[in-house]
Amino acid sequence: MFQNRLRQLADRSLTRHLHTLDSATGPTIQLAGRTVILLASNDYLGLATHPDVIQAAIRATTQYGAGAGASRLVCGTLPPHAELEQALADFKHTPAALIFGSGYLANLGLIPSLVARGGLIFADRLCHASLIDGARLSGADLRVYRHRDLNHLESLLKRTRAGRPLLIMTDGLFSMDGDLAPLPELATLAERFGATLYVDDAHGTGVMGPSGRGTLEHFGIEDRIPFHMGTLGKALGSSGAYIAGPTDLIQYLVSTCRPFMFTTAPAPGSAAAAHAALTVIQQDPSRRTRLWRNRKHLFAGLTRLGFRLTESVSPILPILIGEADNALAFSQQLLAHGVYAPAIRPPTVPDGSSRIRVTVTAEHSPEQIDLALGAFERAGQSTRLL
């Protein structure tokens, strides 16, 4: 049965393969005996290999063990969990925060806690899969509005029955396009129609805003959106996720959120690592400066070569290609020329919009970016994309 299904995927260039690395995921990696430039990581600030972050994980693991033992409601809360939650609340300027094993789990848990059967959810067409899956689990009706299309969303909101619970959900920074949700306008629509606005800021945290607090800070609307989700495994260099918001919401989630209640708590080492990363972010803003300088360098180079990019305003720079087989061929040529940046294909992106999702970090050197641009040029020429 599975052989037939695999053949069907292969016929559409949609099979995936795992590549085992021989190094940490830094600006370069060791892959199959070669040093390759990595342009696919979400470790935007390079904190996964920061000495302070690594040492914090080692100390917590030595003191509290490799695992948490069980759900925090069963086995108790370890100090690294509580300390991280307080640090997140302070950083995000919210009264409280709650951590989860992953962003997927956070979204699967929070959305059904916000709205249930009888409610109505409005989702941006390019929302992360975990938001859509959380909406389906809630039992609420789901309406999808065109990407960043406020007029379409408003037309859908106008058709709703009075008194029905409404939830608008969106990524803050869209992970496959690199563009931002129009959060101020979405907040206005939510206020006008009595809806709750939920923002997944997984890719904005640590990257966007003058202090790195995310897309809410970027737009200056932190006081208009009382709670949101973000992850610890991207710019914070660790693993897990958080929900930051009012104390009563966090207390409610502790008692109702199934992924929190029925999942083993994050490892104490990963919580301590994320806490250390938060400290680095606040004490060393030069990392964000380098990240945006590198983004400008890479964006200018890819544009000059003639690649078709999305309307990105972030360190995510997707090169639009179209069909999955062409994207796959291009990524293979990139790897042959020393750059690891896999093809992104359906179902991650819509049919006909396969791409190379290029990401740059604060740790890439100007020389590495120039070498990568040379690889993009040669790969584009050999695949006739240029």
C-alpha positions in Angstrom: 0.0 0.0 0.0 2.7 2.5 1.0 4.9 1.6 -2.0 2.1 2.7 -4.3 1.6 5.9 -2.4 5.3 6.7 -2.4 5.4 6.1 -6.2 2.5 8.6 -6.6 4.4 11.2 -4.5 7.6 10.5 -6.6 5.7 11.0 -9.8 4.8 14.5 -8.6 8.3 15.3 -7.2 6.8 15.4 -3.7 8.8 12.8 -1.8 11.0 14.0 1.1 14.4 12.7 2.2 16.3 13.2 5.5 19.8 14.4 5.3 22.0 13.6 8.3 24.5 16.4 9.3 27.9 15.9 10.8 27.8 19.3 12.6 25.6 21.8 14.4 23.4 24.0 12.2 25.4 27.2 11.8 26.2 29.4 8.9 27.9 26.4 7.4 27.3 22.7 8.0 29.2 19.4 7.4 27.1 17.3 5.0 28.4 14.1 3.4 32.0 15.0 4.0 31.7 18.6 2.6 31.5 22.0 4.1 28.3 23.6 2.8 26.7 27.0 3.4 23.4 26.7 5.1 20.6 29.0 4.0 17.6 27.2 5.4 17.8 27.6 9.2 15.3 29.6 11.4 18.1 30.2 13.9 18.1 33.8 12.8 20.4 35.2 15.5 22.7 32.2 15.6 21.9 31.6 19.3 21.7 27.7 19.0 25.5 27.6 19.2 26.0 30.6 21.5 28.3 29.6 24.4 26.0 31.1 27.1 23.0 29.3 25.7 24.9 26.0 25.5 26.3 26.4 29.0 22.8 27.2 30.4 21.4 24.0 28.9 24.3 22.0 30.4 23.9 23.4 33.9 20.2 22.8 33.9 20.6 19.3 32.6 23.2 18.5 35.2 21.0 19.8 38.0 17.5 18.7 36.9 18.1 15.8 34.5 17.6 15.3 30.8 13.8 15.1 30.9 10.9 16.6 32.9 9.4 13.2 33.8 5.8 14.0 33.0 3.3 16.8 32.5 3.8 19.6 34.9 0.4 18.9 36.4 1.5 15.4 37.2 5.2 15.7 38.0 5.5 19.4 39.1 7.1 22.4 37.6 10.9 22.6 37.6 12.7 25.9 38.2 13.9 26.4 34.6 10.2 26.3 33.4 9.0 28.9 35.9 12.1 31.1 35.4 11.6 31.0 31.6 7.9 31.9 31.8 8.7 34.9 34.0 11.5 36.0 31.7 9.1 35.7 28.7 6.4 37.7 30.4 8.9 40.4 31.3 10.3 40.5 27.7 6.9 40.5 26.1 5.4 43.1 28.5 2.6 40.7 29.5 1.5 39.6 33.0 2.2 35.9 32.4 3.4 33.3 30.0 3.1 29.5 29.5 5.5 27.3 27.7 4.8 24.3 25.5 6.8 21.5 23.8 6.3 23.1 20.4 4.5 25.8 18.5 2.3 23.1 16.9 1.2 21.9 20.3 0.5 25.5 21.5 -1.8 26.2 18.5 -3.5 22.9 18.8 -4.3 23.6 22.4 -5.0 27.3 22.5 -7.5 27.6 19.6 -10.0 25.0 21.0 -9.7 26.8 24.3 -10.7 30.1 22.7 -13.6 29.0 20.5 -15.7 25.8 20.2 -18.6 24.4 18.2 -20.9 27.2 17.4 -18.1 29.7 17.0 -16.6 30.9 13.7 -12.9 31.2 12.8 -11.4 33.3 10.1 -7.9 32.3 8.9 -5.5 33.9 6.4 -5.1 31.5 3.5 -1.3 31.2 4.2 -1.7 30.5 8.0 0.6 27.9 9.3 -0.7 24.4 9.2 -0.9 24.2 13.0 -3.4 27.1 13.1 -5.6 25.3 10.6 -5.4 22.0 12.5 -6.2 23.8 15.7 -9.2 25.4 14.1 -10.4 21.9 12.9 -10.0 20.4 16.4 -12.1 23.2 17.9 -15.2 22.2 16.1 -15.9 25.8 15.1 -16.8 26.7 11.5 -13.8 27.8 9.5 -13.7 30.5 6.8 -10.5 31.3 4.9 -9.8 34.8 3.6 -7.4 35.6 0.8 -3.8 36.3 1.9 -3.6 39.7 3.7 -6.9 40.7 2.0 -8.7 43.0 4.5 -11.6 43.7 2.1 -12.3 39.9 1.8 -12.1 39.4 5.5 -14.4 42.3 6.2 -17.0 41.0 3.7 -16.9 37.6 5.6 -17.3 39.3 8.9 -20.3 41.3 7.7 -22.1 38.0 7.0 -21.8 36.7 10.6 -24.8 36.3 12.9 -24.8 38.6 15.9 -23.7 37.1 19.2 -21.6 34.3 17.6 -18.1 33.9 19.0 -15.6 35.1 16.4 -11.8 34.4 16.1 -9.5 35.9 13.5 -6.1 34.1 13.3 -3.0 34.9 11.4 0.8 34.5 11.4 2.5 37.7 12.3 5.4 37.0 9.9 4.5 34.4 7.3 7.1 31.7 7.3 7.0 30.7 3.6 6.6 34.2 2.0 8.5 36.4 4.5 5.8 39.1 4.5 3.9 40.6 7.5 0.2 40.4 8.4 -1.5 43.8 8.4 -1.9 43.6 12.2 -3.1 47.2 12.9 -5.9 46.8 10.4 -6.7 43.3 11.6 -6.9 44.6 15.1 -9.3 47.4 14.0 -11.5 44.8 12.3 -11.5 42.6 15.3 -12.5 45.5 17.5 -15.2 46.6 15.1 -16.8 43.2 14.9 -16.3 42.0 18.4 -13.8 39.3 17.4 -10.7 37.9 19.1 -7.5 38.4 17.2 -4.9 35.6 17.6 -1.4 36.0 16.3 1.2 33.3 15.8 4.5 35.2 16.0 6.8 32.3 15.7 9.0 33.9 13.1 8.7 37.5 14.4 10.0 36.9 18.0 13.6 38.0 18.3 13.6 39.4 14.8 11.0 42.1 14.3 10.6 45.3 16.4 13.2 47.7 17.8 13.8 45.4 20.8 13.1 42.1 19.0 9.8 41.5 20.8 8.2 40.6 17.5 5.6 41.9 15.0 3.3 43.4 17.6 6.2 45.7 18.7 7.1 46.3 15.1 3.6 47.8 14.5 3.4 49.4 17.9 0.2 47.6 18.9 1.2 45.5 21.8 -1.5 47.1 23.9 -4.2 46.2 21.4 -3.5 42.4 21.2 -3.4 41.1 24.7 -2.0 37.6 24.0 -0.1 35.8 21.3 2.0 32.7 20.6 5.7 32.5 19.7 8.3 29.8 19.6 11.6 29.1 21.3 13.1 27.1 18.5 13.8 29.8 15.9 15.5 33.1 16.9 15.8 31.9 20.5 17.9 28.9 19.3 16.3 26.3 21.6 13.0 24.3 21.3 9.4 24.7 22.4 6.9 27.6 22.4 5.1 30.0 24.6 1.8 31.8 24.9 2.1 35.3 26.5 -0.9 37.1 27.9 -3.1 37.9 30.8 -2.8 35.9 34.0 -6.4 34.7 33.9 -5.8 33.3 30.3 -2.7 31.4 31.4 -4.5 30.0 34.5 -7.4 28.9 32.2 -5.0 27.2 29.8 -3.4 25.3 32.7 -6.8 23.8 33.5 -8.2 23.3 29.9 -5.4 23.1 27.3 -5.1 19.5 26.4 -1.5 19.6 24.9 -0.3 21.3 28.1 -2.2 18.9 30.4 -1.4 15.7 28.6 2.2 16.2 27.3 5.5 15.8 29.1 6.9 19.2 29.9 9.8 20.6 27.9 13.3 19.4 28.9 14.8 21.6 31.6 17.9 22.1 29.5 15.9 23.5 26.6 14.0 25.9 28.9 17.2 27.1 30.4 18.7 27.6 27.0 15.8 29.7 25.8 16.1 31.8 29.0 19.8 32.4 28.3 18.9 33.3 24.7 16.4 35.9 25.9 19.2 37.5 27.9 21.5 37.6 24.9 18.9 39.2 22.7 18.3 42.0 25.2 22.0 42.5 26.0 23.4 42.2 22.5 21.3 44.1 19.9 24.2 43.9 17.5 23.0 40.5 16.5 19.8 41.9 15.0 21.9 44.7 13.3 24.1 42.0 11.6 21.0 40.0 10.7 19.4 42.9 8.9 22.7 43.9 7.2 23.1 40.4 5.9 19.5 40.3 4.8 20.0 43.5 2.8 23.2 42.0 1.2 21.6 38.8 0.2 18.3 40.4 -1.0 20.3 42.8 -3.2 22.3 40.0 -4.7 19.4 37.7 -5.5 17.5 40.6 -7.0 20.5 41.7 -9.1 20.8 38.2 -10.5 17.2 38.4 -11.7 15.4 35.8 -9.4 11.7 36.3 -8.7 11.2 36.9 -5.0 8.1 37.2 -2.9 7.3 40.6 -1.3 9.4 39.7 1.8 10.3 42.3 4.4 12.2 39.8 6.6 15.2 37.5 6.6 13.1 34.9 4.8 13.7 35.4 1.1 11.8 32.9 -1.0 12.7 32.4 -4.6 9.5 31.6 -6.5 9.9 28.8 -9.1 6.5 27.2 -9.8 6.5 23.5 -10.4 7.8 21.1 -7.8 10.2 19.3 -10.2 11.8 22.5 -11.2 12.3 23.6 -7.6 13.7 20.2 -6.7 16.2 20.4 -9.6 17.3 23.9 -8.6 17.9 22.9 -5.0 19.9 19.9 -6.1 22.1 22.2 -8.3 22.5 24.6 -5.3 23.8 21.7 -3.2 26.2 20.6 -5.9 27.6 24.2 -5.8 27.9 24.2 -2.0 24.6 25.7 -0.7 22.0 23.8 1.3 18.5 25.4 0.7 15.9 22.7 0.1 12.9 23.0 -2.2 9.6 23.9 -0.5 6.8 22.1 -2.3 3.1 21.2 -1.7 1.5 20.7 0.7 3.7 23.2 2.5 2.9 25.8 -0.2 0.0 25.9 -2.7 0.2 24.0 -6.0 2.2 25.8 -8.6 4.1 27.9 -6.1 7.1 25.7 -5.2 10.1 27.7 -4.1 13.5 27.8 -2.5 13.0 29.3 0.9 16.2 31.1 1.5 17.0 32.3 5.1 20.0 34.3 6.3 21.3 34.6 9.8 23.3 37.1 11.9 26.2 34.6 11.8 26.7 34.5 8.0 29.8 36.5 6.9 29.8 38.8 3.9 32.2 36.4 2.2 29.8 33.5 2.7 26.9 35.4 1.3 29.0 36.3 -1.8 30.0 32.7 -2.2 26.3 31.7 -1.9 25.3 34.2 -4.5 27.8 32.7 -6.9 26.2 29.3 -6.3 22.8 30.7 -7.0 23.9 32.2 -10.2 25.5 29.0 -11.4 22.5 26.9 -10.3 20.1 29.3 -12.0 22.0 29.2 -15.2 22.3 25.4 -15.3 18.5 25.0 -14.6 17.6 27.8 -17.0 16.0 29.8 -14.3 18.3 32.7 -15.2 
